[in-house]
Structure formats: structure tokens, C-alpha cells
Amino acid sequence: MKIASVADVKSHFSNFLKESKHGPVVVTRNGRPTAVLLSVDDENEIERLTLAYSPGLQKILNLARRQIRDRSGIKHKDFWREVENKTR
């Protein structure tokens, strides 16, 4: 993992993009981490990263986890039956 200041990244952006292929590049501002440059190989990886940080998706997942914990969700087989019915 490489660590670089915002100023360094701004002036050598292309080099840091190349570095990110070998591991994350942590970008710092005033000595504190502020961002991370990650190399992505395909569109699926971009989609996974975007979804992982989506507030809307996180809200849905947290609600689902609570429902599972409280046993107030629907059964697995019922879920898939509903999905199959809606795709017909």
C-alpha cells in the first residue's frame, strides 16, 4: 500500500494510477487519510464498489438483517416463489 499527499497525487496522477494496480494508494490531506485510489479491472468490479457504498442499498440491507434477526421477514422458499411469479 502506498501513501501520498493530495499535492503529490495532483502533480503525478498518472503515476499513482499505475501504482494502484499493485495495491491501494491512500491519499492524505494534512497528514490524514482522505481518499483511496483503487485499480479496477472490469465493469462488474466498479458496480460492486458503487453498490457497497450506496446509502440506499445499505438501508435495504440493514432492514433485511433486522427482519432476519427478528424473524419478521419472509421464508427463503416464499421469496423465490414470489420472484418466479413476477418474472413470468
N, C-alpha and C positions, 0 to 999 in steps of 0.2 A: 504494500500500500504506500502510495506517495502522498505527501502533504505539500501544498503550495498556497501561497497568498493569492488573493484576488488580483493584485497587480501583476504577479508573475504569470498567472493564467491568462490575463488580458493580453499581455505582451507576447506570449508564446503559446497561444491557444492550440494551434495545430499540433505542436509537440506534446501537449498534455492530452489531446485526444488520442494520439498514438500510444502514450503511456497508459491510458485507461484500458487498452487491450490486454495489458499484463496484470491489471488489478485496479481497484478503485483509486481515484485521485480525490483526496479530501481538500476542499478549497476553504481557506481560512480568511477571516476578516478581523483585523486587530487581534490576531493570535487565537481566535475562536473558530471552531468549525462552523461553516455556514451553508455548504453545499457539497455534493459528491458528484464527480463525473464517472459515469459507468459506460462501458462499452456494451453495445447491443448487437447481436448477430442477426436477428430476424424480427419481422413484424409481430410475431407471437410474443416474443420477449418484451417488446415495447408495450403490448396490450396488457401483459401480466403486471408489469411495473405500474402502468397507469391505473389499473384496477386496484392494485394493492394500496394505493394512496388515495382512492376515491372516497370522499366522505359519505356519499350516498350508498355505495356498496358496503362500507364499514358499518353503517347504520343498519342495513338489512341483515348483515352477518351477525351483528350483536343481538338484534331482535331474535334471530333464529336460534342463537346459542342460549338465550334466556328461555325461549319456548322449549327447547330440548331439555334444559336443566329443570324447568318447572313441569315438564311433561304435558305442556298445553299445545304442542304442535300436532301435526298430522302424522300418521304412521307412514313409514317408508313406502310400503306397497300401495297405500292410498294416494300418496303423492304421485307416484309413477303412473297409476291408473288415470289420474286427472290429466297428467301431461299427455298420455297417449290419446285420451279422448279429445283434447284440444287440438292435437296435430292432425286429426282425421278430417 
